């Protein structure tokens, strides 16, 4: 290990290390990076669950899941649900659907999802 490598390791922030880890985890799975997603075109994206909450939409319960792949974040909204089996914090998931921009955030409404192994 050279002096440059040591300097880079010591000056890298935790966020940068986490983004790099996520990017490497989902690289090679034939997924579109979140930074490269074009709204209103079908996409297959993957990410790690960063946040989950139950939030009503138009008076109907909905599970709102935020995922990150190291290049960006996306929000998946599952309407009419109060929970999703197997989906939990830090779980890797692949989402398939048509993303759109809602309040400046990349959003997928009722996407198909596949849980990835730990």
Backbone as numpy.savetxt, mean C-alpha at the origin, in Angstrom:
# Nx Ny Nz CAx CAy CAz Cx Cy Cz
33.67 -3.44 3.73 32.81 -2.27 3.73 33.71 -1.05 3.73
33.44 -0.15 2.78 34.23 1.05 2.66 33.72 2.16 3.54
34.49 3.21 3.57 34.12 4.37 4.38 32.84 5.03 3.86
32.65 5.02 2.52 31.43 5.60 1.95 30.19 4.81 2.38
30.30 3.48 2.35 29.17 2.64 2.77 28.81 2.89 4.22
29.80 3.02 5.06 29.56 3.28 6.48 28.90 4.63 6.66
29.36 5.65 5.93 28.76 6.98 6.04 27.30 6.94 5.59
27.02 6.22 4.46 25.66 6.13 3.96 24.76 5.42 4.96
25.23 4.34 5.56 24.42 3.62 6.55 24.13 4.46 7.78
25.09 5.28 8.21 24.90 6.08 9.41 24.07 7.33 9.18
24.00 7.81 7.93 23.25 9.05 7.67 21.87 8.81 7.07
21.53 7.56 6.78 20.22 7.25 6.22 19.17 7.30 7.32
18.02 7.94 7.02 16.96 8.04 8.01 16.18 6.72 8.10
15.43 6.57 9.16 14.62 5.38 9.37 13.55 5.26 8.27
12.97 6.39 7.87 11.96 6.39 6.81 12.55 5.89 5.49
13.76 6.34 5.17 14.41 5.90 3.94 14.71 4.40 3.99
15.15 3.92 5.14 15.41 2.49 5.28 14.13 1.67 5.14
13.04 2.15 5.72 11.76 1.45 5.62 11.24 1.46 4.19
11.35 2.61 3.50 10.93 2.68 2.10 11.75 1.72 1.24
13.04 1.64 1.47 13.89 0.73 0.71 13.51 -0.73 0.97
13.21 -1.06 2.25 12.80 -2.42 2.59 11.50 -2.79 1.90
10.53 -1.88 1.91 9.25 -2.13 1.25 9.42 -2.27 -0.25
10.22 -1.40 -0.84 10.44 -1.46 -2.28 11.07 -2.81 -2.68
12.04 -3.27 -1.92 12.67 -4.56 -2.21 11.71 -5.73 -1.99
10.81 -5.61 -1.02 9.87 -6.69 -0.72 8.90 -6.93 -1.87
8.46 -5.88 -2.54 7.46 -6.01 -3.59 8.05 -5.98 -4.99
9.36 -5.83 -5.10 10.02 -5.83 -6.40 10.03 -7.26 -6.95
9.71 -7.41 -8.22 9.74 -8.72 -8.85 8.45 -9.51 -8.75
7.38 -8.92 -8.25 6.09 -9.60 -8.14 5.13 -9.22 -9.27
5.64 -8.60 -10.33 4.84 -8.17 -11.47 3.72 -7.21 -11.02
4.10 -6.24 -10.20 3.17 -5.24 -9.70 3.58 -3.86 -10.22
2.62 -2.97 -10.31 2.90 -1.59 -10.67 3.26 -0.84 -9.39
4.38 -0.11 -9.43 4.75 0.70 -8.26 3.71 1.79 -8.07
3.43 2.12 -6.82 2.40 3.12 -6.54 2.75 4.48 -7.14
4.03 4.80 -7.23 4.43 6.07 -7.82 4.18 6.10 -9.33
4.03 4.95 -9.96 3.85 4.86 -11.40 2.40 4.60 -11.83
1.48 4.48 -10.88 0.09 4.17 -11.20 -0.57 5.35 -11.91
-1.28 5.03 -12.98 -2.03 6.04 -13.72 -3.50 5.92 -13.30
-4.09 6.99 -12.78 -5.50 6.92 -12.37 -6.41 6.54 -13.53
-7.47 5.85 -13.19 -8.53 5.43 -14.11 -8.09 4.40 -15.15
-7.03 3.67 -14.83 -6.62 2.53 -15.65 -6.44 1.34 -14.71
-6.86 0.15 -15.11 -6.73 -1.01 -14.22 -5.28 -1.21 -13.78
-5.11 -1.54 -12.51 -3.77 -1.70 -11.96 -3.74 -2.85 -10.97
-2.57 -3.44 -10.87 -2.30 -4.49 -9.88 -1.16 -3.96 -9.03
-1.48 -3.60 -7.79 -0.49 -2.98 -6.91 -0.33 -3.83 -5.66
0.77 -3.64 -5.00 1.01 -4.35 -3.75 1.56 -3.40 -2.72
1.39 -3.77 -1.47 1.90 -2.93 -0.40 1.70 -3.58 0.94
2.25 -2.93 1.93 2.10 -3.37 3.31 1.06 -2.49 3.99
0.17 -3.10 4.74 -0.89 -2.34 5.41 -0.26 -1.42 6.46
-0.48 -0.13 6.28 0.06 0.88 7.19 -0.99 1.30 8.21
-2.27 1.37 7.76 -3.33 1.85 8.62 -4.64 1.21 8.21
-5.48 0.93 9.20 -6.83 0.41 8.94 -7.81 1.14 9.86
-8.97 1.47 9.31 -10.00 2.08 10.14 -11.36 1.80 9.53
-12.38 1.88 10.36 -13.76 1.74 9.90 -14.32 3.15 9.83
-14.77 3.53 8.64 -15.25 4.88 8.42 -16.48 4.82 7.53
-17.61 5.33 8.00 -18.81 5.28 7.17 -18.66 6.14 5.91
-19.19 5.63 4.81 -19.25 6.37 3.54 -20.70 6.36 3.10
-21.29 7.52 3.02 -22.70 7.67 2.62 -23.62 6.85 3.52
-23.31 6.80 4.80 -24.15 6.09 5.77 -23.94 4.59 5.79
-22.99 4.07 5.03 -22.72 2.64 4.98 -21.34 2.39 5.60
-21.21 1.38 6.46 -19.88 1.12 7.04 -18.88 0.73 5.95
-17.63 1.12 6.15 -16.58 0.80 5.18 -15.26 0.63 5.91
-14.49 -0.36 5.47 -13.14 -0.55 5.99 -12.22 0.21 5.05
-11.42 1.12 5.61 -10.48 1.92 4.84 -9.07 1.44 5.19
-8.35 0.96 4.19 -7.02 0.38 4.39 -6.01 1.21 3.60
-4.96 1.67 4.27 -3.89 2.40 3.61 -2.70 1.47 3.46
-2.19 1.35 2.23 -1.04 0.49 1.96 0.10 1.33 1.39
1.33 0.84 1.61 2.53 1.51 1.11 3.48 0.47 0.54
4.14 0.85 -0.57 5.13 -0.06 -1.17 6.52 0.54 -1.19
6.72 1.65 -0.51 8.02 2.30 -0.47 8.15 3.42 -1.48
7.30 3.42 -2.52 7.33 4.50 -3.50 6.15 5.45 -3.34
5.14 5.03 -2.60 3.95 5.85 -2.39 2.94 5.10 -1.55
1.76 5.72 -1.40 0.69 5.09 -0.64 -0.59 5.08 -1.46
-1.46 4.14 -1.14 -2.77 4.05 -1.77 -3.79 3.69 -0.70
-5.04 4.04 -0.95 -6.12 3.76 -0.02 -7.10 2.81 -0.70
-7.43 1.74 -0.03 -8.43 0.79 -0.52 -9.65 0.92 0.38
-10.81 1.12 -0.22 -12.06 1.28 0.52 -12.96 0.08 0.21
-13.32 -0.65 1.25 -14.21 -1.81 1.12 -15.54 -1.44 1.74
-16.52 -1.09 0.91 -17.81 -0.62 1.42 -18.67 -1.79 1.88
-19.52 -1.51 2.86 -20.44 -2.53 3.37 -19.77 -3.55 4.27
-18.56 -3.28 4.71 -17.82 -4.23 5.54 -17.42 -3.57 6.85
-17.32 -4.36 7.88 -16.80 -3.88 9.16 -15.44 -4.50 9.48
-15.11 -5.58 8.76 -13.80 -6.21 8.93 -13.49 -7.04 7.69
-12.22 -7.34 7.51 -11.77 -8.18 6.40 -10.93 -9.30 6.99
-11.30 -10.52 6.72 -10.61 -11.67 7.28 -9.15 -11.70 6.81
-8.24 -11.83 7.76 -6.82 -11.97 7.46 -6.08 -10.67 7.24
-6.79 -9.59 7.03 -6.14 -8.31 6.77 -5.89 -7.60 8.10
-4.62 -7.30 8.35 -4.23 -6.67 9.61 -3.02 -5.78 9.36
-2.66 -5.02 10.38 -1.52 -4.11 10.32 -0.25 -4.86 9.93
0.56 -4.29 9.05 1.84 -4.83 8.59 1.72 -6.06 7.70
0.54 -6.41 7.27 0.34 -7.56 6.39 0.55 -7.13 4.94
1.23 -7.94 4.17 1.45 -7.64 2.75 0.23 -8.08 1.96
-0.18 -7.25 1.01 -1.39 -7.51 0.25 -1.22 -7.02 -1.18
-1.85 -7.73 -2.12 -1.90 -7.30 -3.51 -3.33 -6.87 -3.78
-3.50 -5.68 -4.37 -4.81 -5.12 -4.68 -4.95 -5.00 -6.18
-6.12 -5.37 -6.69 -6.40 -5.25 -8.12 -7.70 -4.48 -8.30
-7.63 -3.42 -9.09 -8.81 -2.62 -9.34 -8.47 -1.41 -10.19
-9.39 -0.48 -10.24 -9.19 0.74 -11.01 -9.02 1.90 -10.02
-7.80 2.40 -9.88 -7.58 3.50 -8.93 -8.05 4.84 -9.50
-8.43 5.73 -8.60 -8.81 7.09 -8.98 -8.30 8.02 -7.89
-8.26 9.30 -8.20 -7.81 10.28 -7.22 -9.01 10.82 -6.46
-8.93 10.75 -5.14 -9.98 11.29 -4.27 -9.31 12.14 -3.22
-9.57 13.42 -3.25 -8.94 14.37 -2.33 -7.42 14.28 -2.38
-6.88 14.05 -3.58 -5.43 14.00 -3.75 -4.78 12.68 -3.39
-5.58 11.67 -3.03 -5.04 10.36 -2.65 -5.46 9.31 -3.68
-4.55 8.43 -4.00 -4.85 7.31 -4.89 -5.77 6.36 -4.15
-6.96 6.10 -4.69 -7.99 5.33 -3.99 -8.52 4.23 -4.89
-8.74 3.05 -4.31 -9.37 1.94 -5.01 -10.64 1.60 -4.26
-11.75 1.47 -4.96 -13.03 1.16 -4.35 -13.35 -0.31 -4.56
-13.51 -1.03 -3.47 -13.81 -2.47 -3.46 -12.89 -3.28 -4.38
-11.56 -3.17 -4.18 -10.66 -3.93 -5.04 -10.62 -5.41 -4.64
-10.20 -6.24 -5.58 -9.91 -7.64 -5.25 -8.60 -7.63 -4.48
-8.49 -8.45 -3.46 -7.24 -8.46 -2.70 -6.76 -9.88 -2.48
-5.43 -10.01 -2.45 -4.77 -11.29 -2.19 -3.76 -11.07 -1.09
-3.85 -11.87 -0.03 -2.90 -11.77 1.06 -1.62 -12.48 0.69
-0.48 -11.85 0.96 0.82 -12.47 0.70 1.34 -13.10 1.99
2.15 -14.13 1.87 2.69 -14.75 3.09 3.59 -13.80 3.85
3.69 -14.03 5.15 4.55 -13.19 5.98 5.96 -13.42 5.54
